[in-house]
Amino acid sequence: MDRRTALVTGASSGLGAEFARQLANRGLDLILVARRSERLSELADRLAHDAGVRANVFAADLSAPEAPALIFDFVRELRLRVDFLVNNAGSAFVHCARALLTLNFTK
Ligand SMILES: NC(=O)c1ccc[n+]([C@@H]2O[C@H](COP(=O)([O-])OP(=O)(O)OC[C@H]3O[C@@H](n4cnc5c(N)ncnc54)[C@H](OP(=O)(O)O)[C@@H]3O)[C@@H](O)[C@H]2O)c1
């Protein structure tokens, strides 16, 4: 069976970390994005251990216009496919959501 992957932004704390946990418990692999890489790595290790999923982390500041393209390159390098996007980080990042969705659907 194909593994499915969810990309969660703002995964280093709060609701984003909880989304990641819930998705891992449903068997989805994860790409965790936020600025604090240590917190992302701790969560990724925990989810890999507890739920047996693959969890990759990418530290990015989503207020930077180039962030979606950097994330896209990271995903492509790992040869992953994003099946679900949980764009939870900050309601101010509407431009980022649009850019991520565009990348997801058009490239
Ligand atoms: N909690 C609520 O009751 C509530 C209610 C309504 C809506 N919301 C919305 O739900 C979302 C999450 O809320 P929360 O309470 O879980 O917030 P939170 O605990 O402050 O978490 C925010 C997450 O977003 C990341 N983040 C913030 N700025 C970022 C940036 N520039 N680039 C990348 N990542 C960034 C943070 O990680 P880093 O600091 O590591 O980057 C963190 O992982 C927000 O969009 C909020 O507006 C929450």
The ligand as a Gaussian input file, in Angstrom:
#p B3LYP/6-31G(d) Opt

LIG

0 1
 N       -5.107000      28.187000      19.834000
 C       -6.321000      28.668000      19.542000
 O       -7.251000      28.709000      20.371000
 C       -6.625000      29.157000      18.126000
 C       -7.902000      29.622000      17.823000
 C       -8.190000      30.051000      16.515000
 C       -7.199000      29.985000      15.537000
 N       -5.971000      29.541000      15.868000
 C       -4.949000      29.498000      14.803000
 O       -4.343000      28.206000      14.811000
 C       -2.968000      28.340000      14.459000
 C       -2.076000      27.713000      15.544000
 O       -2.391000      28.257000      16.795000
 P       -1.573000      27.829000      18.104000
 O       -2.370000      28.321000      19.254000
 O       -1.222000      26.392000      18.020000
 O       -0.263000      28.746000      17.959000
 P        1.224000      28.538000      18.572000
 O        1.217000      27.606000      19.725000
 O        1.756000      29.925000      18.764000
 O        1.985000      27.840000      17.387000
 C        2.248000      28.526000      16.212000
 C        3.123000      27.653000      15.346000
 O        3.425000      28.372000      14.164000
 C        4.837000      28.450000      14.002000
 N        5.176000      29.728000      13.407000
 C        4.876000      30.969000      13.868000
 N        5.406000      31.895000      13.059000
 C        6.066000      31.228000      12.074000
 C        6.844000      31.634000      10.954000
 N        7.076000      32.918000      10.669000
 N        7.375000      30.674000      10.157000
 C        7.185000      29.364000      10.441000
 N        6.451000      28.919000      11.484000
 C        5.922000      29.841000      12.291000
 C        5.416000      28.299000      15.407000
 O        6.699000      27.692000      15.373000
 P        8.117000      28.440000      15.428000
 O        8.024000      29.507000      16.470000
 O        9.054000      27.325000      15.754000
 O        8.337000      28.977000      14.054000
 C        4.447000      27.312000      16.022000
 O        4.799000      25.987000      15.682000
 C       -2.718000      29.827000      14.250000
 O       -2.851000      30.073000      12.874000
 C       -3.824000      30.479000      15.024000
 O       -4.131000      31.752000      14.479000
 C       -5.673000      29.115000      17.130000

